[in-house]
């Protein structure tokens, strides 16, 4: 009986932890629902540590999702153009995301996982990246203002 009880307890613990994590969806769009061009929708997302985020290209336009800044120890990601990618946010803090093809046109997003332990560093990196943009220079700042 003890041989069955221990593996069963481990399995139930694993299932209960994975049941608490959520999957969020971010659409990569040429035109957003508000009429803005080249957007992640939503462009700000607050999630729990351990949640996953799936980035979905909605049009064939070369859209990508890649992290340009993440909390210390977090695994960076970079999707291929026009491909879906699911990432697990297993470190607490702020993540900055860009579309590699459209970054100079302001196609950016901010994700907060748990507490924003690296907010000041994220703001500094966002300012550096925003200076390189031709349009949408205020997008990172607008999304970072939502971080609490």
C-alpha positions as CSV (number, residue, x, y, z in Angstrom):
1,X,0.0,0.0,0.0
2,X,2.8,2.4,0.8
3,X,4.4,1.9,-2.6
4,X,1.2,3.2,-4.3
5,X,0.5,6.0,-1.8
6,X,3.8,7.9,-2.3
7,X,3.7,8.0,-6.1
8,X,0.0,8.9,-6.0
9,X,0.7,11.8,-3.6
10,X,3.5,13.1,-5.9
11,X,1.2,12.9,-8.9
12,X,-1.7,14.7,-7.2
13,X,0.7,17.4,-6.0
14,X,2.0,17.9,-9.6
15,X,-1.6,18.0,-11.0
16,X,-2.8,20.5,-8.5
17,X,0.1,22.9,-9.1
18,X,-0.2,22.7,-12.9
19,X,-4.0,23.2,-12.5
20,X,-3.3,26.6,-10.9
21,X,-1.2,28.0,-13.7
22,X,-3.0,29.7,-16.5
23,X,-2.4,30.2,-20.2
24,X,-2.8,33.7,-21.6
25,X,-3.0,34.7,-25.3
26,X,-1.4,37.6,-27.0
27,X,-2.3,38.3,-30.6
28,X,0.4,39.7,-32.9
29,X,-1.6,42.0,-35.2
30,X,-1.0,44.3,-38.2
31,X,-4.0,46.3,-37.1
32,X,-5.4,46.2,-33.6
33,X,-9.0,46.4,-32.5
34,X,-8.5,50.1,-31.6
35,X,-7.2,50.9,-35.1
36,X,-3.5,51.2,-34.1
37,X,-1.1,49.5,-36.5
38,X,1.5,46.8,-35.6
39,X,0.5,45.8,-32.1
40,X,0.5,43.1,-29.6
41,X,-3.0,42.7,-28.2
42,X,-3.0,43.0,-25.3
43,X,0.1,45.1,-25.1
44,X,0.2,44.8,-21.3
45,X,-0.4,41.6,-19.4
46,X,-0.2,40.9,-15.7
47,X,0.2,37.2,-14.9
48,X,1.2,34.9,-12.1
49,X,4.6,33.4,-11.9
50,X,4.4,30.0,-13.6
51,X,1.8,31.0,-16.1
52,X,2.3,30.6,-19.8
53,X,1.8,33.2,-22.6
54,X,1.0,32.1,-26.1
55,X,1.8,34.6,-28.8
56,X,-0.3,34.1,-32.0
57,X,0.3,35.8,-35.3
58,X,-3.0,36.9,-36.7
59,X,-1.8,37.8,-40.2
60,X,1.2,36.7,-42.4
61,X,3.3,39.8,-41.9
62,X,6.5,38.5,-40.4
63,X,5.3,39.1,-36.8
64,X,7.6,37.6,-34.2
65,X,7.7,37.6,-30.4
66,X,11.0,37.9,-28.6
67,X,12.1,39.0,-25.2
68,X,14.5,41.9,-25.1
69,X,14.6,42.1,-21.3
70,X,13.6,39.6,-18.7
71,X,14.1,39.1,-14.9
72,X,17.5,37.7,-13.9
73,X,17.6,34.0,-14.4
74,X,14.6,33.9,-16.8
75,X,14.9,32.2,-20.1
76,X,14.8,34.5,-23.1
77,X,12.8,33.5,-26.2
78,X,12.7,34.4,-29.9
79,X,10.0,33.1,-32.2
80,X,10.4,32.6,-35.9
81,X,8.4,34.9,-38.2
82,X,4.7,34.2,-38.4
83,X,4.9,31.3,-35.9
84,X,3.1,30.7,-32.6
85,X,5.2,30.4,-29.5
86,X,4.2,29.6,-25.9
87,X,6.6,30.7,-23.1
88,X,6.5,29.9,-19.4
89,X,7.2,32.9,-17.2
90,X,8.9,31.2,-14.3
91,X,10.7,34.2,-12.8
92,X,9.1,37.1,-11.0
93,X,9.4,40.6,-12.6
94,X,8.9,42.6,-15.8
95,X,9.5,41.2,-19.3
96,X,9.8,43.5,-22.4
97,X,8.7,42.0,-25.7
98,X,9.2,43.2,-29.3
99,X,8.4,42.1,-32.8
100,X,11.9,41.7,-34.3
101,X,10.6,42.8,-37.8
102,X,8.5,45.8,-36.5
103,X,10.4,47.0,-33.5
104,X,11.3,50.3,-35.1
105,X,7.6,50.8,-35.7
106,X,6.8,50.4,-32.0
107,X,5.4,46.9,-31.9
108,X,6.1,46.2,-28.3
109,X,4.5,44.6,-25.2
110,X,5.1,44.5,-21.4
111,X,4.4,41.5,-19.2
112,X,4.4,41.6,-15.4
113,X,4.8,38.2,-13.7
114,X,4.1,38.6,-10.0
115,X,5.9,41.5,-8.3
116,X,7.8,44.0,-10.6
117,X,11.1,43.4,-8.8
118,X,13.1,44.7,-11.8
119,X,10.9,47.6,-12.8
120,X,13.6,50.3,-12.7
121,X,16.0,48.3,-14.9
122,X,13.0,47.5,-17.3
123,X,12.3,51.2,-17.6
124,X,15.9,52.0,-18.5
125,X,16.0,49.3,-21.1
126,X,12.6,50.4,-22.5
127,X,13.9,54.0,-22.8
128,X,17.0,52.8,-24.7
129,X,14.9,50.8,-27.1
130,X,12.3,53.5,-27.6
131,X,15.0,56.0,-28.7
132,X,15.7,53.7,-31.7
133,X,12.0,53.6,-32.8
134,X,10.8,55.7,-35.8
135,X,7.2,55.7,-34.5
136,X,5.4,54.5,-31.3
137,X,8.2,55.8,-29.1
138,X,5.7,56.2,-26.2
139,X,4.4,52.6,-26.3
140,X,6.8,51.1,-23.8
141,X,6.3,54.0,-21.4
142,X,2.4,53.7,-21.6
143,X,2.6,50.0,-20.8
144,X,5.1,50.3,-18.1
145,X,2.9,52.9,-16.4
146,X,0.4,50.0,-15.8
147,X,2.9,48.0,-13.8
148,X,1.9,47.9,-10.1
